[in-house]
Amino acid sequence: MSAVSALPFHLCLAGPTAAGKTAAALAIAQVHDCEIISVDSALVYRGMDVGTAKPSAAELASVPHHLINIRDPLQAYSAAEFVTDASALIHAISARGKLPLLVGGTMLYFKALLDGIDPMPAANASIRAEIEAQAQTQGWPAMHAELAQVDPVTAARLAPADSQRIQRALEVFRISGLPLSHFHARQRRASDDAVADAGPLISLEPMDRAWLHTRIAERFDQMLAAGLVEEVQTLRARGDLHPDLPSMRCVGYRQVWEVLDGQSPQAELRDKGIFATRQLAKRQITWLRSMPQRHVIACDQPEALTQVLQTVRHLLERAP
């Protein structure tokens, strides 16, 4: 994977869910001639609008957006695909004389773009069939135990019943002889300073976690009122989707699916959805705090948008 330093100048805007990234991005777009590249593993899916807090039609029309509604929920979209697509878009947008603005909260995508990712082996239908047949005989927990022998790092982060990811990890190992964790390992760049200069990162982070928790609860309530349950019912009615797909594992969708499946009481949906979203936000903040080069904006302060615009102007003045 080519280094980020080889990409034209671009800005990155990250933050936990409900931190105000969309509003900040649109504020930047009102001042600077830019195009937005979504860095969000849920926004890629068509028909998943309510539960992903997808920008409205008016917001999408106000400034060019990319990597939104590019996949059917039945399809996967990997970090490696994101890096390929985002890199091409950064070059194209820059060539048009505009500012590429990458906005989102899928930290694996940001990490892959910043650190690079080894080319992963392509899917192999025959090997997948072998693994599937073995799983039907032995069960997925046994396949998980096999994975733990060859790739303990990946096995440790997967549930024994996570058939899709276990299958993919075993497939990668059987094709390449290398664990999946090898392909996800960080590759150091020649110069971290060059990377930071090519794509500086503005991070929206709350100083008061309670502020974010309140925002998360309010937004989940808005999703429920806007028809989140009905959206998942429509997706289920297709008949070809299942809860192990990456799309249906998205926060909110998984909790609604479990209710509709009778695995979880309807009365617990709100609390479970809010709790899962809080856990997601916690992971996102932990990842961001591991990046000392980021430019932090306190998103829970009244002057947050003003500070975002000041930081953008300062970074553009310093742009190589």
C-alpha positions as CSV (number, residue, x, y, z in Angstrom):
1,M,0.0,0.0,0.0
2,S,1.4,3.3,-0.9
3,A,2.1,5.8,1.9
4,V,-0.3,8.5,2.8
5,S,2.5,10.9,2.3
6,A,2.2,10.1,-1.4
7,L,-1.4,11.3,-1.5
8,P,-2.3,14.9,-2.2
9,F,-3.1,17.1,0.8
10,H,-6.4,16.2,2.5
11,L,-8.1,16.8,5.8
12,C,-9.5,14.2,8.2
13,L,-12.3,14.9,10.6
14,A,-13.0,12.1,13.1
15,G,-14.8,11.6,16.4
16,P,-17.1,9.3,18.3
17,T,-20.7,8.7,17.3
18,A,-23.0,11.7,18.0
19,A,-20.1,14.1,18.4
20,G,-21.3,16.4,15.7
21,K,-19.1,15.4,12.7
22,T,-21.8,16.0,10.1
23,A,-22.5,19.5,11.3
24,A,-18.8,20.3,11.5
25,A,-18.2,18.9,8.0
26,L,-21.0,21.0,6.5
27,A,-19.7,24.1,8.3
28,I,-16.3,23.5,6.7
29,A,-17.9,23.0,3.3
30,Q,-19.6,26.4,3.6
31,V,-16.3,28.1,3.9
32,H,-14.0,25.9,1.7
33,D,-14.5,24.4,-1.7
34,C,-14.4,20.7,-0.7
35,E,-15.9,17.3,-1.4
36,I,-16.6,14.9,1.5
37,I,-15.4,11.3,1.6
38,S,-17.3,9.3,4.1
39,V,-15.2,7.2,6.5
40,D,-18.1,5.1,7.9
41,S,-18.7,1.4,7.5
42,A,-22.4,1.7,7.9
43,L,-23.1,4.6,5.5
44,V,-21.9,2.5,2.6
45,Y,-25.1,0.5,2.7
46,R,-28.2,1.4,0.7
47,G,-31.6,1.2,2.5
48,M,-30.0,1.8,5.9
49,D,-30.7,5.4,6.6
50,V,-32.4,5.9,9.9
51,G,-30.1,3.7,12.1
52,T,-26.9,5.0,10.5
53,A,-27.9,8.7,11.0
54,K,-27.2,9.1,7.3
55,P,-27.0,12.8,6.1
56,S,-30.3,14.0,4.8
57,A,-31.0,14.4,1.1
58,A,-30.6,18.1,1.5
59,E,-27.3,17.7,3.3
60,L,-26.0,15.3,0.7
61,A,-27.0,17.7,-2.1
62,S,-25.3,20.7,-0.4
63,V,-21.8,19.4,-1.0
64,P,-20.6,16.3,-3.0
65,H,-20.4,13.2,-0.9
66,H,-18.6,10.0,-1.7
67,L,-18.7,6.4,-0.4
68,I,-22.3,6.6,0.8
69,N,-24.9,4.1,-0.6
70,I,-22.3,2.2,-2.6
71,R,-23.1,-1.3,-1.3
72,D,-26.2,-3.5,-0.8
73,P,-26.5,-4.7,2.8
74,L,-25.8,-8.3,1.5
75,Q,-22.3,-7.2,0.4
76,A,-19.2,-6.7,2.6
77,Y,-16.9,-3.7,2.3
78,S,-13.4,-4.1,3.7
79,A,-10.9,-1.7,5.0
80,A,-8.7,-2.5,2.1
81,E,-11.5,-1.6,-0.4
82,F,-11.9,1.7,1.5
83,V,-8.2,2.5,1.2
84,T,-8.3,1.9,-2.5
85,D,-11.5,3.9,-3.1
86,A,-10.5,6.8,-0.7
87,S,-7.1,7.1,-2.2
88,A,-8.5,7.3,-5.8
89,L,-11.0,9.9,-4.6
90,I,-8.4,12.0,-2.8
91,H,-6.4,12.2,-6.1
92,A,-9.5,13.0,-8.2
93,I,-10.9,15.6,-5.9
94,S,-7.5,17.3,-5.6
95,A,-7.1,17.3,-9.3
96,R,-10.5,19.1,-9.6
97,G,-8.9,21.9,-7.4
98,K,-11.0,21.0,-4.4
99,L,-10.2,20.0,-0.8
100,P,-10.7,16.3,0.0
101,L,-12.4,16.1,3.4
102,L,-12.5,12.7,5.0
103,V,-15.2,12.5,7.7
104,G,-16.4,9.6,9.9
105,G,-16.0,7.4,12.9
106,T,-14.9,4.1,11.5
107,M,-11.4,4.0,13.0
108,L,-10.3,0.9,11.3
109,Y,-10.7,2.8,8.0
110,F,-8.7,5.7,9.2
111,K,-6.0,3.4,10.6
112,A,-5.8,1.5,7.3
113,L,-5.4,4.7,5.3
114,L,-2.8,6.1,7.8
115,D,-0.8,3.0,8.4
116,G,-1.4,1.0,5.2
117,I,-2.6,-2.6,4.9
118,D,-1.1,-5.6,3.2
119,P,-3.0,-6.9,0.2
120,M,-5.4,-9.6,1.6
121,P,-5.9,-12.9,-0.3
122,A,-9.0,-12.9,-2.4
123,A,-11.9,-15.1,-1.6
124,N,-11.6,-18.7,-2.7
125,A,-14.9,-20.5,-3.3
126,S,-13.6,-24.1,-2.9
127,I,-11.7,-23.4,0.3
128,R,-14.8,-21.6,1.7
129,A,-16.9,-24.7,0.8
130,E,-14.5,-26.9,2.6
131,I,-14.7,-24.8,5.7
132,E,-18.5,-24.6,5.5
133,A,-18.7,-28.4,5.2
134,Q,-16.3,-28.9,8.1
135,A,-18.4,-26.5,10.2
136,Q,-21.6,-28.3,9.5
137,T,-20.0,-31.5,10.9
138,Q,-18.1,-30.1,13.8
139,G,-19.8,-26.8,14.6
140,W,-18.5,-23.2,14.6
141,P,-17.1,-23.4,18.1
142,A,-14.8,-26.2,17.0
143,M,-13.8,-24.1,14.0
144,H,-13.1,-21.2,16.4
145,A,-10.9,-23.5,18.4
146,E,-9.0,-24.4,15.2
147,L,-8.5,-20.8,14.4
148,A,-7.1,-20.2,17.9
149,Q,-4.4,-22.7,17.1
150,V,-3.2,-20.9,13.9
151,D,-4.2,-17.3,14.7
152,P,-4.8,-16.7,18.4
153,V,-4.8,-12.9,18.0
154,T,-7.8,-13.0,15.7
155,A,-9.6,-15.8,17.6
156,A,-9.3,-13.8,20.8
157,R,-11.5,-11.0,19.3
158,L,-14.1,-13.2,17.7
159,A,-17.0,-15.0,19.4
160,P,-17.1,-18.8,18.9
161,A,-20.4,-18.4,17.0
162,D,-19.2,-15.6,14.6
163,S,-19.3,-17.9,11.6
164,Q,-18.7,-15.3,8.9
165,R,-15.5,-13.9,10.5
166,I,-14.2,-17.3,11.6
167,Q,-14.7,-18.6,8.1
168,R,-12.8,-15.7,6.5
169,A,-9.9,-15.9,9.0
170,L,-9.5,-19.6,8.4
171,E,-9.8,-19.1,4.6
172,V,-7.0,-16.5,4.7
173,F,-4.8,-18.8,6.7
174,R,-5.4,-21.8,4.4
175,I,-4.7,-19.7,1.3
176,S,-1.7,-17.8,2.5
177,G,-0.3,-19.7,5.4
178,L,-0.4,-16.5,7.3
179,P,-2.8,-15.4,10.1
180,L,-5.4,-12.7,9.4
181,S,-3.8,-10.6,12.1
182,H,-0.6,-10.4,10.0
183,F,-2.5,-8.5,7.3
184,H,-4.0,-6.2,9.9
185,A,-0.7,-5.4,11.6
186,R,0.5,-1.8,11.6
187,Q,3.1,-0.9,9.1
188,R,5.2,2.0,10.1
189,R,5.6,4.8,7.6
190,A,8.9,6.3,6.7
191,S,8.0,9.5,8.3
192,D,5.0,10.1,10.7
193,D,5.5,13.8,10.3
194,A,5.0,13.5,6.5
195,V,1.8,11.5,7.1
196,A,0.5,14.1,9.5
197,D,1.3,16.9,7.0
198,A,-0.4,15.1,4.1
199,G,-3.6,14.3,6.0
200,P,-3.9,16.1,9.3
201,L,-6.6,14.8,11.6
202,I,-9.1,17.0,13.5
203,S,-10.6,15.0,16.3
204,L,-14.0,16.0,17.9
205,E,-13.8,14.8,21.5
206,P,-16.1,15.6,24.5
207,M,-14.4,16.8,27.7
208,D,-17.5,15.7,29.6
209,R,-18.5,12.1,28.8
210,A,-22.0,12.7,30.2
211,W,-22.6,15.3,27.4
212,L,-22.0,12.6,24.8
213,H,-24.1,10.0,26.6
214,T,-27.0,12.5,26.6
215,R,-26.5,13.1,22.9
216,I,-26.4,9.3,22.2
217,A,-29.7,8.8,24.1
218,E,-31.4,11.6,22.3
219,R,-30.3,10.5,18.9
220,F,-31.4,6.9,19.6
221,D,-34.8,8.1,20.6
222,Q,-34.9,10.1,17.4
223,M,-34.1,7.0,15.4
224,L,-36.8,5.0,17.1
225,A,-39.3,7.8,16.4
226,A,-38.1,8.1,12.8
227,G,-38.8,4.4,12.1
228,L,-35.7,2.4,13.0
229,V,-37.7,-0.7,13.8
230,E,-39.7,-0.4,10.6
231,E,-36.5,0.0,8.6
232,V,-35.1,-3.3,10.0
233,Q,-38.4,-5.0,9.4
234,T,-38.2,-3.9,5.7
235,L,-34.6,-5.2,5.5
236,R,-35.7,-8.6,7.1
237,A,-38.6,-8.9,4.7
238,R,-36.1,-9.2,1.8
239,G,-35.4,-12.7,3.0
240,D,-31.7,-12.8,2.0
241,L,-30.2,-11.0,5.0
242,H,-29.1,-12.5,8.3
243,P,-27.8,-11.2,11.6
244,D,-24.2,-12.3,10.9
245,L,-23.7,-9.9,8.0
246,P,-21.5,-6.9,8.7
247,S,-24.4,-4.6,7.7
248,M,-26.8,-6.2,10.2
249,R,-24.2,-6.2,13.0
250,C,-24.1,-2.4,13.0
251,V,-25.1,-0.9,16.3
252,G,-28.8,-0.4,16.5
253,Y,-29.6,-2.9,13.7
254,R,-28.3,-5.8,15.7
255,Q,-30.4,-4.9,18.8
256,V,-33.6,-4.4,16.7
257,W,-33.0,-7.7,14.8
258,E,-32.7,-9.5,18.2
259,V,-36.0,-8.1,19.3
260,L,-37.7,-9.0,16.0
261,D,-36.2,-12.5,16.4
262,G,-37.7,-12.8,19.9
263,Q,-34.2,-13.1,21.4
264,S,-34.6,-9.8,23.4
265,P,-37.7,-8.1,24.9
266,Q,-39.1,-5.1,23.1
267,A,-39.0,-3.2,26.5
268,E,-35.2,-3.5,26.6
269,L,-34.5,-2.3,23.0
270,R,-33.9,1.4,24.0
271,D,-31.5,0.6,26.8
272,K,-29.6,-2.0,24.8
273,G,-29.3,0.3,21.8
274,I,-28.0,3.2,23.9
275,F,-25.6,1.0,25.8
276,A,-24.2,-0.5,22.6
277,T,-23.8,3.0,21.1
278,R,-22.0,4.2,24.3
279,Q,-19.6,1.2,24.0
280,L,-18.9,2.1,20.4
281,A,-18.2,5.7,21.3
282,K,-15.8,4.5,24.1
283,R,-13.8,2.4,21.6
284,Q,-13.7,5.3,19.1
285,I,-12.4,7.7,21.8
286,T,-9.8,5.2,23.0
287,W,-8.5,4.9,19.4
288,L,-8.3,8.6,18.9
289,R,-6.4,9.1,22.1
290,S,-3.7,6.8,20.8
291,M,-2.9,9.4,18.1
292,P,-0.9,12.2,19.7
293,Q,-0.6,14.0,16.4
294,R,-4.4,14.8,16.2
295,H,-5.8,18.3,16.6
296,V,-8.4,18.0,19.4
297,I,-11.5,20.1,19.5
298,A,-13.8,20.0,22.5
299,C,-17.1,19.2,20.8
300,D,-19.1,19.8,23.9
301,Q,-18.1,23.5,24.1
302,P,-20.3,26.3,22.6
303,E,-17.4,27.5,20.4
304,A,-16.6,24.1,19.0
305,L,-17.6,24.9,15.3
306,T,-15.6,28.2,15.5
307,Q,-12.6,26.3,16.7
308,V,-13.0,23.7,14.0
309,L,-13.0,26.4,11.3
310,Q,-10.0,28.2,12.9
311,T,-8.1,24.9,13.0
312,V,-8.9,24.1,9.3
313,R,-7.7,27.6,8.3
314,H,-4.5,27.1,10.2
315,L,-3.9,23.7,8.7
316,L,-4.6,24.9,5.2
317,E,-2.1,27.8,5.7
318,R,0.5,25.1,6.6
319,A,-0.4,22.7,3.9
320,P,2.6,21.4,1.8
